Amino acid sequence: MAVPNKAGKNMIEFNCKNGVYSADGSTVKPLGYLTAISTEKNVDTKDIYGDGEIILSQIITKIIDFFYRPFSKFIPQQLFRYAACGGGNMVLDWVLYFLIYNFVIGHELVYITLPFALSPHSPITSSICLTPHVLTLLIVFPITLLTGFWLNKYVTFTQSSLRGYKQLWRYILIVIVNLLVNYFGLKLFVEVCGIYPTPSKMIVTIITVVISFFGQKYFSFKKYLLFEEKLTSLVNAEFVRISHHDVIDILKQANVKWEFEPDYGEDIAKEHEKYITEHFNGPVFITDWPKDIKAYYMKVNPDNKTVAAVDLVVPQAGELMGGSQREENYEKLLNELYIHFDTKIKKGSLKMFFSNIKYL
């Protein structure tokens, strides 16, 4: 393996301290796996070896999973990690709030001068007054927002294939939704329903936790099937076998406005292939195709209308492959060939040509 001297030195130093590295930026593997990696000069060391955040996430995950064992029969691991990360981030929020409020800002009002006037009757510049507890909230909230995002990304929902910036914006959107649910939920339960504030807050908290978990799992950190997973899913699926005639029956009965109307003696379009795979929820072998739309060398079925041909259509791709049984009878093949080509060619001449071609 060729590794640049300078970069290689830094890499080795990093791994001697941490003992592990990441081969693809997401999976941490033993240092011995290094022999299977080939690098070039412009490869970023983080892409090959990972960095501190990968190591930290592994440590946090192992700690959480250690305490998960007694609860493994009652709660899914991912939900437990989510609860642990959320609880840890909440404690961090409390600690930061306490320290900043008491030792950084103090208990005094804070005036912030603005470079513009708030109203036409104000001076050239204006100032706003912030109470210490509000200013502390404005400082702590962005910090815990990012730590919460990091914990969800690297500990709870690690299988997401979305890009980091998309995950972040989606995460922020879910947080905003939760803030709105908190605000309007409290107004509903306290002011409209007349429920005491504390139990109202408990109800709203349960609602926001549910919204947050499913929102982050299926929106912010949505998992898209990778190519290998799609291929594995396809191989393990149940393959349906159905004739072309029956496929047309299904398409004609479907309540769909087709761009190309399906017909028994015609080929099927891309939209038809997609519908059939969705109808059976998996790959489909379509057999016994109309004779007139297939090649002359395919073996004709006993009905003399269809041939022993098959197409495999799969979800998202459509036709993946096609095949057929070839006509092995010489006279039948010659006759089909004669019909297929220009009728001006005499059958005897064509037969003579094929009789002599084996000697070439």
Helices and strands as residue ranges (DSSP letters): H 5-18, E 20-22, E 28-30, G 31-36, H 45-49, H 52-68, G 69-71, H 77-99, I 100-105, E 110-114, E 126-130, H 132-151, I 152-156, H 164-186, I 187-192, H 197-215, I 216-220, H 227-236, E 240-243, H 244-253, H 270-280, E 284-290, G 291-293, E 306-314, E 318-324, H 330-340, H 347-357
